[in-house]
Amino acid sequence: MSESDLNISLKGNADAVYVTLAKRKEFFITVQNLTENYMPQVRVRLSVPPQVKLLVKSEWYGGIAKHYSKNRLFTIMVRESGVYDITATLTTKKGHNITFPFIVQAGTTQAPMKTISLLSKPSVEQPVSKVNCPYCHTEISQDAKFCPHCGSGVEEKLKETQEKDLLGKHCANCGVELLQEAKFCAKCGQKV
C-alpha cells in the first residue's frame, strides 16, 4: 500500500476554494483509484480552523473501481475574511492514510502569490503552411525554394500560383470572374 495508489484533489485540480463571507459554499473533492484493484470503503474527513464552519464534515466514497474516480460534495461557511488552510484526510480499509492540504479564501484577502521564474521564455513554434508542389503535387512547406521530393525550383512557380489565386479565375470567352472550382462559365456556358 502506498500513497501512489490513490489521488485526492479538488474537482478540476483547482488549487483553492473561493467563498463569500457568511454564505454556504459547496465544493467537490475527487478521489481517484490508480491501482489495478478495487478499493473498498474510502472516507474523506475535513479539518478546519475555528473561523470555518463545516456543514458537511466527512463523506464515504464507498468502493472505487480500478482506474476510476468519484466526487463527493462538501459544504462549508466562513465567518471572517482571510485565507485558511484546510486538510482533507483520506482513509481506507486497506490501510491508506493520505492528507491533502488546500486553502479557502474568503472576502478580499489575497492568497500568497507563488513566485514565477522569468529565466527563460518558452519558444512558441509557428505552424508551417503547406502547399502542393506545382510539378509533382507533393505537399511541401509554403516557404520552400526547392521541392524536397522532385528537386524542382518551386519558389517562382508558387508565387505565380498564389498571385493567380489572388486575382481570381476569369472566363476566356466573356471575361466574367468565376469561382475557383467552376468548370463552366455561369454567364456564357463556355467550358473553363
MDTraj code that builds the backbone (N, CA, C; nanometers):
import mdtraj as md
import numpy as np

residues = "MET SER GLU SER ASP LEU ASN ILE SER LEU LYS GLY ASN ALA ASP ALA VAL TYR VAL THR LEU ALA LYS ARG LYS GLU PHE PHE ILE THR VAL GLN ASN LEU THR GLU ASN TYR MET PRO GLN VAL ARG VAL ARG LEU SER VAL PRO PRO GLN VAL LYS LEU LEU VAL LYS SER GLU TRP TYR GLY GLY ILE ALA LYS HIS TYR SER LYS ASN ARG LEU PHE THR ILE MET VAL ARG GLU SER GLY VAL TYR ASP ILE THR ALA THR LEU THR THR LYS LYS GLY HIS ASN ILE THR PHE PRO PHE ILE VAL GLN ALA GLY THR THR GLN ALA PRO MET LYS THR ILE SER LEU LEU SER LYS PRO SER VAL GLU GLN PRO VAL SER LYS VAL ASN CYS PRO TYR CYS HIS THR GLU ILE SER GLN ASP ALA LYS PHE CYS PRO HIS CYS GLY SER GLY VAL GLU GLU LYS LEU LYS GLU THR GLN GLU LYS ASP LEU LEU GLY LYS HIS CYS ALA ASN CYS GLY VAL GLU LEU LEU GLN GLU ALA LYS PHE CYS ALA LYS CYS GLY GLN LYS VAL".split()
xyz = np.array([
    [0.0837, -0.1173, 0.0000],
    [0.0000, 0.0000, 0.0000],
    [0.0884, 0.1239, 0.0000],
    [0.0605, 0.2143, -0.0879],
    [0.1360, 0.3390, -0.0890],
    [0.0427, 0.4539, -0.1240],
    [0.0928, 0.5752, -0.1034],
    [0.0125, 0.6917, -0.1349],
    [-0.0113, 0.7036, -0.2840],
    [0.0733, 0.6408, -0.3652],
    [0.0555, 0.6493, -0.5093],
    [-0.0598, 0.5619, -0.5585],
    [-0.1213, 0.4832, -0.4686],
    [-0.2375, 0.4027, -0.5062],
    [-0.3612, 0.4881, -0.5279],
    [-0.3687, 0.6022, -0.4587],
    [-0.4852, 0.6899, -0.4643],
    [-0.4416, 0.8328, -0.4883],
    [-0.5284, 0.9092, -0.5528],
    [-0.5045, 1.0520, -0.5717],
    [-0.6249, 1.1266, -0.5161],
    [-0.5995, 1.2313, -0.4380],
    [-0.7067, 1.3122, -0.3817],
    [-0.6820, 1.4566, -0.4233],
    [-0.7876, 1.5252, -0.4686],
    [-0.7731, 1.6635, -0.5142],
    [-0.9087, 1.7322, -0.5136],
    [-0.9057, 1.8642, -0.5284],
    [-1.0291, 1.9375, -0.5517],
    [-1.0727, 1.9075, -0.6945],
    [-1.2020, 1.9063, -0.7192],
    [-1.2518, 1.8746, -0.8529],
    [-1.1943, 1.9734, -0.9538],
    [-1.1491, 1.9215, -1.0653],
    [-1.0882, 2.0037, -1.1687],
    [-0.9462, 2.0450, -1.1356],
    [-0.8847, 1.9797, -1.0358],
    [-0.7488, 2.0117, -0.9899],
    [-0.7331, 2.1595, -0.9528],
    [-0.8400, 2.2177, -0.8968],
    [-0.8333, 2.3566, -0.8501],
    [-0.7323, 2.3659, -0.7364],
    [-0.6735, 2.4835, -0.7187],
    [-0.5742, 2.4996, -0.6128],
    [-0.6333, 2.5594, -0.4858],
    [-0.7560, 2.6142, -0.4931],
    [-0.8176, 2.6756, -0.3759],
    [-0.9686, 2.6800, -0.3929],
    [-1.0375, 2.7063, -0.2810],
    [-1.1818, 2.7266, -0.2820],
    [-1.2043, 2.8731, -0.2447],
    [-1.2797, 2.9449, -0.3263],
    [-1.3071, 3.0865, -0.3025],
    [-1.4512, 3.1001, -0.2551],
    [-1.4699, 3.1714, -0.1413],
    [-1.6023, 3.1783, -0.0789],
    [-1.6405, 3.3230, -0.0503],
    [-1.7714, 3.3438, -0.0306],
    [-1.8259, 3.4707, 0.0148],
    [-1.8545, 3.4564, 0.1631],
    [-1.8268, 3.5598, 0.2401],
    [-1.8476, 3.5548, 0.3852],
    [-1.9924, 3.5222, 0.4202],
    [-2.0092, 3.4375, 0.5213],
    [-2.1390, 3.4000, 0.5775],
    [-2.2341, 3.3381, 0.4757],
    [-2.1815, 3.2830, 0.3682],
    [-2.2632, 3.2118, 0.2689],
    [-2.2120, 3.0695, 0.2578],
    [-2.3056, 2.9781, 0.2375],
    [-2.2675, 2.8379, 0.2185],
    [-2.1886, 2.8226, 0.0896],
    [-2.0841, 2.7441, 0.0950],
    [-2.0043, 2.7155, -0.0239],
    [-1.9918, 2.5651, -0.0377],
    [-2.0335, 2.5155, -0.1525],
    [-2.0224, 2.3723, -0.1812],
    [-1.9082, 2.3517, -0.2798],
    [-1.8323, 2.2448, -0.2590],
    [-1.7235, 2.2102, -0.3494],
    [-1.7063, 2.0589, -0.3464],
    [-1.6455, 2.0072, -0.4510],
    [-1.6245, 1.8632, -0.4631],
    [-1.4792, 1.8277, -0.4339],
    [-1.4605, 1.7139, -0.3691],
    [-1.3278, 1.6546, -0.3555],
    [-1.3310, 1.5232, -0.4327],
    [-1.2315, 1.5061, -0.5185],
    [-1.2225, 1.3890, -0.6052],
    [-1.1197, 1.2915, -0.5499],
    [-1.1576, 1.1640, -0.5460],
    [-1.0643, 1.0577, -0.5094],
    [-1.0537, 0.9656, -0.6303],
    [-0.9307, 0.9377, -0.6715],
    [-0.9061, 0.8559, -0.7896],
    [-0.8264, 0.7320, -0.7499],
    [-0.8749, 0.6145, -0.7891],
    [-0.8067, 0.4877, -0.7650],
    [-0.7097, 0.4640, -0.8808],
    [-0.5802, 0.4629, -0.8528],
    [-0.4780, 0.4467, -0.9562],
    [-0.4275, 0.3037, -0.9673],
    [-0.4857, 0.2124, -0.8898],
    [-0.4380, 0.0740, -0.8887],
    [-0.5137, -0.0117, -0.9883],
    [-0.4725, -0.1356, -0.9974],
    [-0.5396, -0.2339, -1.0819],
    [-0.6473, -0.3093, -1.0042],
    [-0.6730, -0.2697, -0.8798],
    [-0.7670, -0.3416, -0.7937],
    [-0.8795, -0.2507, -0.7464],
    [-0.9872, -0.3123, -0.7070],
    [-1.0993, -0.2419, -0.6459],
    [-1.0560, -0.1915, -0.5083],
    [-1.0905, -0.0685, -0.4735],
    [-1.0537, -0.0095, -0.3451],
    [-1.1808, 0.0038, -0.2607],
    [-1.1995, -0.0829, -0.1579],
    [-1.3225, -0.0770, -0.0780],
    [-1.3178, 0.0334, 0.0277],
    [-1.4326, 0.0896, 0.0569],
    [-1.4542, 0.1833, 0.1678],
    [-1.3504, 0.2933, 0.1809],
    [-1.3680, 0.3994, 0.1046],
    [-1.2822, 0.5165, 0.1109],
    [-1.3585, 0.6272, 0.1831],
    [-1.2922, 0.6943, 0.2774],
    [-1.3557, 0.8015, 0.3540],
    [-1.2651, 0.9246, 0.3536],
    [-1.3257, 1.0433, 0.3388],
    [-1.2524, 1.1689, 0.3462],
    [-1.3154, 1.2536, 0.4557],
    [-1.2284, 1.3040, 0.5458],
    [-1.2719, 1.3883, 0.6580],
    [-1.1949, 1.5198, 0.6507],
    [-1.2653, 1.6330, 0.6718],
    [-1.2018, 1.7644, 0.6675],
    [-1.1659, 1.8135, 0.8071],
    [-1.0518, 1.8814, 0.8175],
    [-1.0091, 1.9502, 0.9402],
    [-0.9976, 2.0977, 0.9054],
    [-1.0659, 2.1842, 0.9850],
    [-1.0695, 2.3264, 0.9526],
    [-1.0380, 2.4108, 1.0761],
    [-0.9968, 2.5366, 1.0562],
    [-0.9769, 2.6268, 1.1693],
    [-1.1125, 2.6740, 1.2237],
    [-1.1153, 2.7377, 1.3408],
    [-1.2418, 2.7793, 1.4017],
    [-1.3218, 2.8821, 1.3210],
    [-1.2577, 2.9581, 1.2318],
    [-1.3295, 3.0580, 1.1522],
    [-1.4129, 2.9949, 1.0412],
    [-1.3924, 2.8671, 1.0162],
    [-1.4637, 2.7955, 0.9107],
    [-1.5578, 2.6956, 0.9745],
    [-1.6848, 2.7042, 0.9386],
    [-1.7844, 2.6115, 0.9915],
    [-1.8070, 2.5015, 0.8883],
    [-1.7948, 2.3770, 0.9345],
    [-1.8178, 2.2619, 0.8462],
    [-1.9652, 2.2239, 0.8504],
    [-2.0299, 2.2279, 0.7372],
    [-2.1678, 2.1818, 0.7295],
    [-2.1713, 2.0355, 0.6866],
    [-2.0755, 1.9952, 0.6060],
    [-2.0533, 1.8538, 0.5735],
    [-1.9079, 1.8269, 0.6096],
    [-1.8852, 1.7457, 0.7117],
    [-1.7534, 1.7239, 0.7700],
    [-1.6805, 1.6037, 0.7105],
    [-1.7570, 1.5020, 0.6739],
    [-1.6964, 1.3770, 0.6318],
    [-1.7866, 1.3099, 0.5296],
    [-1.7261, 1.2406, 0.4335],
    [-1.8019, 1.1696, 0.3299],
    [-1.7419, 1.0328, 0.3037],
    [-1.8285, 0.9329, 0.2858],
    [-1.7884, 0.7991, 0.2428],
    [-1.7993, 0.7935, 0.0916],
    [-1.6973, 0.7442, 0.0278],
    [-1.6971, 0.7285, -0.1169],
    [-1.7383, 0.5876, -0.1572],
    [-1.7591, 0.5003, -0.0598],
    [-1.7885, 0.3606, -0.0910],
    [-1.6675, 0.2979, -0.1552],
    [-1.6876, 0.1981, -0.2375],
    [-1.5762, 0.1368, -0.3087],
    [-1.5513, 0.2095, -0.4393],
    [-1.4248, 0.2096, -0.4819],
    [-1.3885, 0.2744, -0.6079],
    [-1.3214, 0.1705, -0.6972],
    [-1.3768, 0.1520, -0.8166],
    [-1.3230, 0.0558, -0.9126],
    [-1.1850, 0.0995, -0.9606],
    [-1.1087, 0.0041, -1.0187],
    [-0.9742, 0.0354, -1.0672],
    [-0.9785, 0.1442, -1.1742],
    [-0.8823, 0.2353, -1.1674],
    [-0.8684, 0.3462, -1.2617],
    [-0.9965, 0.4286, -1.2728],
    [-1.0673, 0.4453, -1.1648],
    [-1.1930, 0.5192, -1.1648],
    [-1.1852, 0.6254, -1.0563],
    [-1.2626, 0.7319, -1.0707],
    [-1.2639, 0.8363, -0.9680],
    [-1.4072, 0.8661, -0.9274],
    [-1.4213, 0.9160, -0.8039],
    [-1.5517, 0.9551, -0.7516],
    [-1.5397, 1.0921, -0.6879],
    [-1.6477, 1.1707, -0.6986],
    [-1.6549, 1.3031, -0.6377],
    [-1.7567, 1.2993, -0.5250],
    [-1.7296, 1.3734, -0.4182],
    [-1.8267, 1.3908, -0.3102],
    [-1.8338, 1.5388, -0.2781],
    [-1.9540, 1.5837, -0.2427],
    [-1.9813, 1.7238, -0.2162],
    [-1.9592, 1.7563, -0.0694],
    [-1.8825, 1.8608, -0.0422],
    [-1.8602, 1.9110, 0.0925],
    [-1.9153, 2.0534, 0.0997],
    [-1.9591, 2.0948, 0.2184],
    [-2.0160, 2.2282, 0.2367],
    [-1.9519, 2.2952, 0.3568],
    [-1.9099, 2.4211, 0.3377],
    [-1.8512, 2.4991, 0.4463],
    [-1.9156, 2.6375, 0.4478],
    [-1.8932, 2.7108, 0.5591],
    [-1.9311, 2.8508, 0.5686],
    [-1.8192, 2.9209, 0.6454],
    [-1.7712, 3.0342, 0.5911],
    [-1.6605, 3.1070, 0.6531],
    [-1.7169, 3.2304, 0.7225],
    [-1.6720, 3.2530, 0.8453],
    [-1.7253, 3.3623, 0.9283],
    [-1.6440, 3.4905, 0.9192],
    [-1.5140, 3.4823, 0.8866],
    [-1.4264, 3.6002, 0.8833],
    [-1.3440, 3.5996, 0.7551],
    [-1.3089, 3.7206, 0.7063],
    [-1.2222, 3.7312, 0.5888],
    [-1.0852, 3.6727, 0.6205],
    [-1.0268, 3.6108, 0.5220],
    [-0.8931, 3.5561, 0.5408],
    [-0.8657, 3.4412, 0.4472],
    [-0.7448, 3.3892, 0.4602],
    [-0.7021, 3.2718, 0.3855],
    [-0.6787, 3.1622, 0.4876],
    [-0.7474, 3.0493, 0.4716],
    [-0.7446, 2.9436, 0.5723],
    [-0.6938, 2.8140, 0.5116],
    [-0.6113, 2.7455, 0.5897],
    [-0.5612, 2.6139, 0.5499],
    [-0.6599, 2.5079, 0.5957],
    [-0.6977, 2.4207, 0.5031],
    [-0.7879, 2.3098, 0.5331],
    [-0.7165, 2.1816, 0.4925],
    [-0.7374, 2.0774, 0.5712],
    [-0.6761, 1.9489, 0.5400],
    [-0.7847, 1.8450, 0.5208],
    [-0.7780, 1.7751, 0.4084],
    [-0.8664, 1.6616, 0.3823],
    [-0.7836, 1.5364, 0.4088],
    [-0.8355, 1.4476, 0.4946],
    [-0.7650, 1.3243, 0.5274],
    [-0.8425, 1.2071, 0.4702],
    [-0.7762, 1.1283, 0.3875],
    [-0.8366, 1.0117, 0.3239],
    [-0.7913, 0.8867, 0.3981],
    [-0.8873, 0.8025, 0.4333],
    [-0.8547, 0.6738, 0.4953],
    [-0.9303, 0.5640, 0.4221],
    [-0.8699, 0.4449, 0.4198],
    [-0.9351, 0.3299, 0.3565],
    [-0.9236, 0.2095, 0.4489],
    [-1.0026, 0.1069, 0.4186],
    [-0.9952, -0.0171, 0.4954],
    [-0.8667, -0.0934, 0.4648],
    [-0.7995, -0.0585, 0.3544],
    [-0.6740, -0.1256, 0.3187],
    [-0.5535, -0.0594, 0.3854],
    [-0.5772, 0.0392, 0.4711],
    [-0.4684, 0.0972, 0.5475],
    [-0.4112, 0.2271, 0.4947],
    [-0.4706, 0.2870, 0.3943],
    [-0.4227, 0.4151, 0.3437],
    [-0.4595, 0.5256, 0.4415],
    [-0.3714, 0.6222, 0.4542],
    [-0.3974, 0.7404, 0.5344],
    [-0.3242, 0.8551, 0.4645],
    [-0.3961, 0.9307, 0.3806],
    [-0.3364, 1.0334, 0.2971],
    [-0.3964, 1.1683, 0.3347],
    [-0.3121, 1.2709, 0.3471],
    [-0.3627, 1.4052, 0.3737],
    [-0.3456, 1.4912, 0.2494],
    [-0.4419, 1.5787, 0.2287],
    [-0.4415, 1.6696, 0.1149],
    [-0.4724, 1.8102, 0.1656],
    [-0.3709, 1.8983, 0.1732],
    [-0.3963, 2.0350, 0.2183],
    [-0.4402, 2.1243, 0.1019],
    [-0.5325, 2.2154, 0.1282],
    [-0.5707, 2.3166, 0.0310],
    [-0.6141, 2.4404, 0.1067],
    [-0.6343, 2.5504, 0.0342],
    [-0.6703, 2.6742, 0.1022],
    [-0.8117, 2.7172, 0.0656],
    [-0.8715, 2.7920, 0.1587],
    [-1.0005, 2.8555, 0.1367],
    [-0.9767, 3.0042, 0.1520],
    [-1.0196, 3.0799, 0.0520],
    [-1.0014, 3.2244, 0.0559],
    [-1.1375, 3.2895, 0.0694],
    [-1.1534, 3.3740, 0.1722],
    [-1.2802, 3.4414, 0.1990],
    [-1.2610, 3.5917, 0.1992],
    [-1.3559, 3.6623, 0.1427],
    [-1.3502, 3.8081, 0.1421],
    [-1.2480, 3.8602, 0.0435],
    [-1.1898, 3.9766, 0.0757],
    [-1.0978, 4.0419, -0.0169],
    [-0.9519, 4.0099, 0.0094],
    [-0.9218, 3.9285, 0.1084],
    [-0.7837, 3.8911, 0.1383],
    [-0.7294, 3.8061, 0.0250],
    [-0.6088, 3.8367, -0.0163],
    [-0.5461, 3.7626, -0.1249],
    [-0.4601, 3.6500, -0.0711],
    [-0.4637, 3.5380, -0.1371],
    [-0.3777, 3.4254, -0.1021],
    [-0.2345, 3.4627, -0.1390],
    [-0.1359, 3.4091, -0.0671],
    [0.0033, 3.4389, -0.1025],
    [0.0315, 3.3954, -0.2457],
    [0.0995, 3.4823, -0.3192],
    [0.1287, 3.4552, -0.4597],
    [0.2483, 3.3614, -0.4705],
    [0.2440, 3.2741, -0.5684],
    [0.3567, 3.1864, -0.5961],
    [0.4554, 3.2626, -0.6817],
    [0.5847, 3.2438, -0.6558],
    [0.6856, 3.3126, -0.7346],
    [0.6963, 3.2480, -0.8717],
    [0.7202, 3.3324, -0.9693],
    [0.7315, 3.2853, -1.1068],
    [0.8711, 3.3166, -1.1558],
    [0.9362, 3.2192, -1.2117],
    [1.0703, 3.2388, -1.2646],
    [1.0610, 3.2889, -1.4076],
    [1.1364, 3.3951, -1.4372],
    [1.1390, 3.4513, -1.5715],
    [1.2729, 3.4262, -1.6391],
    [1.3370, 3.3164, -1.6032],
    [1.4689, 3.2871, -1.6577],
    [1.4656, 3.2598, -1.8068],
    [1.3690, 3.1824, -1.8491],
    [1.3630, 3.1538, -1.9917],
    [1.2182, 3.1576, -2.0370],
    [1.2013, 3.2070, -2.1560],
    [1.0680, 3.2172, -2.2132],
    [1.0489, 3.0979, -2.3070],
    [0.9405, 3.0224, -2.2880],
    [0.9218, 2.9074, -2.3760],
    [0.9029, 2.9526, -2.5211],
    [0.9640, 2.8793, -2.6115],
    [0.9511, 2.9146, -2.7522],
    [0.8199, 2.8594, -2.8076],
    [0.7551, 2.9415, -2.8866],
    [0.6293, 2.9017, -2.9489],
    [0.6572, 2.8852, -3.0972],
    [0.6358, 2.7649, -3.1439],
    [0.6596, 2.7395, -3.2852],
    [0.5387, 2.7821, -3.3662],
    [0.5665, 2.8532, -3.4749],
    [0.4595, 2.8958, -3.5634],
    [0.4234, 2.7786, -3.6548],
    [0.2942, 2.7573, -3.6786],
    [0.2573, 2.6482, -3.7680],
    [0.3046, 2.6790, -3.9105],
    [0.3545, 2.5772, -3.9781],
    [0.4061, 2.5926, -4.1136],
    [0.2929, 2.5657, -4.2114],
    [0.2694, 2.6633, -4.3018],
    [0.1659, 2.6451, -4.4038],
    [0.2168, 2.5491, -4.5094],
    [0.1278, 2.4674, -4.5583],
    [0.1646, 2.3673, -4.6590],
    [0.0954, 2.4003, -4.7909],
    [0.1646, 2.3719, -4.9016],
    [0.1104, 2.3850, -5.0374],
    [0.1549, 2.2627, -5.1166],
    [0.0970, 2.2451, -5.2328],
    [0.1374, 2.1348, -5.3198],
    [0.2424, 2.1848, -5.4185],
    [0.3428, 2.1010, -5.4416],
    [0.4463, 2.1325, -5.5408],
    [0.3782, 2.1448, -5.6776],
    [0.4052, 2.2527, -5.7537],
    [0.3400, 2.2685, -5.8839],
    [0.3865, 2.1669, -5.9882],
    [0.4924, 2.0912, -5.9606],
    [0.5436, 1.9933, -6.0563],
    [0.5012, 1.8508, -6.0218],
    [0.5288, 1.8079, -5.8976],
    [0.4980, 1.6688, -5.8605],
    [0.3749, 1.6572, -5.7703],
    [0.3185, 1.7705, -5.7276],
    [0.1965, 1.7793, -5.6453],
    [0.2098, 1.7162, -5.5067],
    [0.3311, 1.7044, -5.4563],
    [0.3542, 1.6559, -5.3206],
    [0.3418, 1.7747, -5.2261],
    [0.2904, 1.7508, -5.1052],
    [0.2730, 1.8585, -5.0079],
    [0.4099, 1.9021, -4.9550],
    [0.4355, 2.0351, -4.9647],
    [0.5626, 2.0909, -4.9184],
    [0.5346, 2.2175, -4.8380],
    [0.6353, 2.2685, -4.7691],
    [0.6218, 2.3913, -4.6922],
    [0.6053, 2.5098, -4.7874],
    [0.5236, 2.6077, -4.7471],
    [0.4923, 2.7211, -4.8330],
    [0.6148, 2.8065, -4.8640],
    [0.7119, 2.8107, -4.7735],
    [0.8295, 2.8942, -4.7958],
    [0.9473, 2.8173, -4.8579],
    [0.9220, 2.6959, -4.9098],
    [1.0283, 2.6157, -4.9715],
    [1.0724, 2.6780, -5.1038],
    [1.2041, 2.6731, -5.1312],
    [1.2574, 2.7225, -5.2578],
    [1.2710, 2.6097, -5.3594],
    [1.2924, 2.4879, -5.3080],
    [1.3038, 2.3700, -5.3922],
    [1.2167, 2.2600, -5.3336],
    [1.1592, 2.1771, -5.4176],
    [1.0773, 2.0646, -5.3710],
    [1.1708, 1.9547, -5.3212],
    [1.1552, 1.9083, -5.1975],
    [1.2429, 1.8032, -5.1461],
    [1.2169, 1.6675, -5.2107],
    [1.1068, 1.6534, -5.2854],
    [1.0729, 1.5243, -5.3468],
    [1.1196, 1.5139, -5.4912],
    [1.0976, 1.6205, -5.5709],
    [1.1376, 1.6123, -5.7118],
    [1.2562, 1.7023, -5.7446],
    [1.2950, 1.7914, -5.6504],
    [1.4119, 1.8762, -5.6708],
    [1.3876, 1.9992, -5.7561],
    [1.2654, 2.0229, -5.7994],
    [1.2359, 2.1378, -5.8848],
    [1.2429, 2.2673, -5.8058],
    [1.2853, 2.3754, -5.8753],
    [1.2831, 2.5078, -5.8149],
    [1.1395, 2.5580, -5.8146],
    [1.0796, 2.5684, -5.6983],
    [0.9358, 2.5967, -5.6906],
    [0.9040, 2.7381, -5.6435],
    [1.0029, 2.8130, -5.6030],
    [0.9767, 2.9452, -5.5440],
    [0.8991, 3.0355, -5.6400],
    [0.9475, 3.0529, -5.7636],
    [0.8817, 3.1411, -5.8610],
    [0.7449, 3.0861, -5.9024],
    [0.7373, 2.9563, -5.9241],
    [0.6116, 2.8938, -5.9678],
    [0.5049, 2.9081, -5.8592],
    [0.5447, 2.8927, -5.7315],
    [0.4494, 2.9076, -5.6216],
    [0.3998, 3.0515, -5.6109],
    [0.4906, 3.1490, -5.6322],
    [0.4488, 3.2897, -5.6288],
    [0.3485, 3.3193, -5.7385],
    [0.3722, 3.2673, -5.8598],
    [0.2786, 3.2866, -5.9712],
    [0.1428, 3.2264, -5.9385],
    [0.1439, 3.1062, -5.8825],
    [0.0192, 3.0371, -5.8478],
    [-0.0576, 3.1166, -5.7429],
    [0.0129, 3.1690, -5.6437],
    [-0.0525, 3.2463, -5.5381],
    [-0.1097, 3.3760, -5.5941],
    [-0.0374, 3.4419, -5.6878],
    [-0.0877, 3.5642, -5.7490],
    [-0.2125, 3.5362, -5.8312],
    [-0.2149, 3.4256, -5.9056],
    [-0.3337, 3.3883, -5.9831],
    [-0.4520, 3.3631, -5.8915],
    [-0.4259, 3.2989, -5.7758],
    [-0.5326, 3.2739, -5.6798],
    [-0.5895, 3.4042, -5.6259],
    [-0.5020, 3.5039, -5.6066],
    [-0.5491, 3.6335, -5.5567],
    [-0.6292, 3.7078, -5.6624],
    [-0.5854, 3.6980, -5.7888],
    [-0.6556, 3.7679, -5.8962],
    [-0.7885, 3.7022, -5.9295],
    [-0.8002, 3.5754, -5.9087],
    [-0.9238, 3.5048, -5.9391],
    [-0.9195, 3.4415, -6.0768],
    [-1.0228, 3.3672, -6.1083],
    [-1.0332, 3.2924, -6.2329],
    [-1.1335, 3.3650, -6.3240],
    [-1.0997, 3.3821, -6.4524],
    [-1.1873, 3.4533, -6.5467],
    [-1.2172, 3.3643, -6.6670],
    [-1.3361, 3.3846, -6.7220],
    [-1.3777, 3.3100, -6.8411],
    [-1.2979, 3.3616, -6.9609],
    [-1.2412, 3.2696, -7.0402],
    [-1.1620, 3.3064, -7.1572],
    [-1.2524, 3.3625, -7.2676],
    [-1.3813, 3.3273, -7.2687],
    [-1.4734, 3.3700, -7.3736],
    [-1.5322, 3.5078, -7.3459],
    [-1.5918, 3.5297, -7.2262],
    [-1.6606, 3.6564, -7.1982],
    [-1.5909, 3.7412, -7.0914],
    [-1.4902, 3.6863, -7.0191],
    [-1.4125, 3.7640, -6.9233],
    [-1.4743, 3.7797, -6.7850],
    [-1.5895, 3.7179, -6.7592],
    [-1.6521, 3.7295, -6.6273],
    [-1.5703, 3.6519, -6.5236],
    [-1.5675, 3.7040, -6.3987],
    [-1.4934, 3.6365, -6.2912],
    [-1.5681, 3.5102, -6.2493],
    [-1.4944, 3.4010, -6.2322],
    [-1.5518, 3.2707, -6.1991],
    [-1.5068, 3.2249, -6.0614],
    [-1.5819, 3.1347, -6.0039],
    [-1.5401, 3.0694, -5.8806],
    [-1.4220, 2.9788, -5.9115],
    [-1.3343, 2.9556, -5.8144],
    [-1.2160, 2.8736, -5.8362],
    [-1.2519, 2.7319, -5.8797],
    [-1.3619, 2.6773, -5.8252],
    [-1.3981, 2.5396, -5.8562],
    [-1.4885, 2.5267, -5.9798],
    [-1.5187, 2.6387, -6.0491],
    [-1.6097, 2.6370, -6.1651],
    [-1.5488, 2.5594, -6.2814],
    [-1.6343, 2.4802, -6.3484],
    [-1.5916, 2.4048, -6.4666],
    [-1.6510, 2.4643, -6.5935],
    [-1.7600, 2.5432, -6.5771],
    [-1.8259, 2.6113, -6.6884],
    [-1.8568, 2.7543, -6.6462],
    [-1.8590, 2.8452, -6.7401],
    [-1.8911, 2.9847, -6.7142],
    [-2.0403, 2.9968, -6.6861],
    [-2.0768, 3.0674, -6.5796],
    [-2.2172, 3.0845, -6.5426],
    [-2.2885, 3.1792, -6.6370],
    [-2.2165, 3.2671, -6.7091],
    [-2.2787, 3.3658, -6.7980],
    [-2.2965, 3.3134, -6.9406],
    [-2.1877, 3.2580, -6.9992],
    [-2.1962, 3.2170, -7.1396],
    [-2.1954, 3.0663, -7.1599],
    [-2.1651, 2.9894, -7.0533],
    [-2.1679, 2.8440, -7.0640],
    [-2.0402, 2.7824, -7.1200],
    [-1.9392, 2.8627, -7.1478],
    [-1.8125, 2.8148, -7.2022],
    [-1.7437, 2.7219, -7.1032],
    [-1.6884, 2.6108, -7.1505],
    [-1.6117, 2.5211, -7.0645],
    [-1.4811, 2.5898, -7.0271],
    [-1.4489, 2.5847, -6.8972],
    [-1.3292, 2.6526, -6.8480],
    [-1.2107, 2.5584, -6.8538],
])
top = md.Topology()
chain = top.add_chain()
for i, resn in enumerate(residues, 1):
    res = top.add_residue(resn, chain, resSeq=i)
    for name in ("N", "CA", "C"):
        top.add_atom(name, md.element.get_by_symbol(name[0]), res)
traj = md.Trajectory(xyz[None], top)
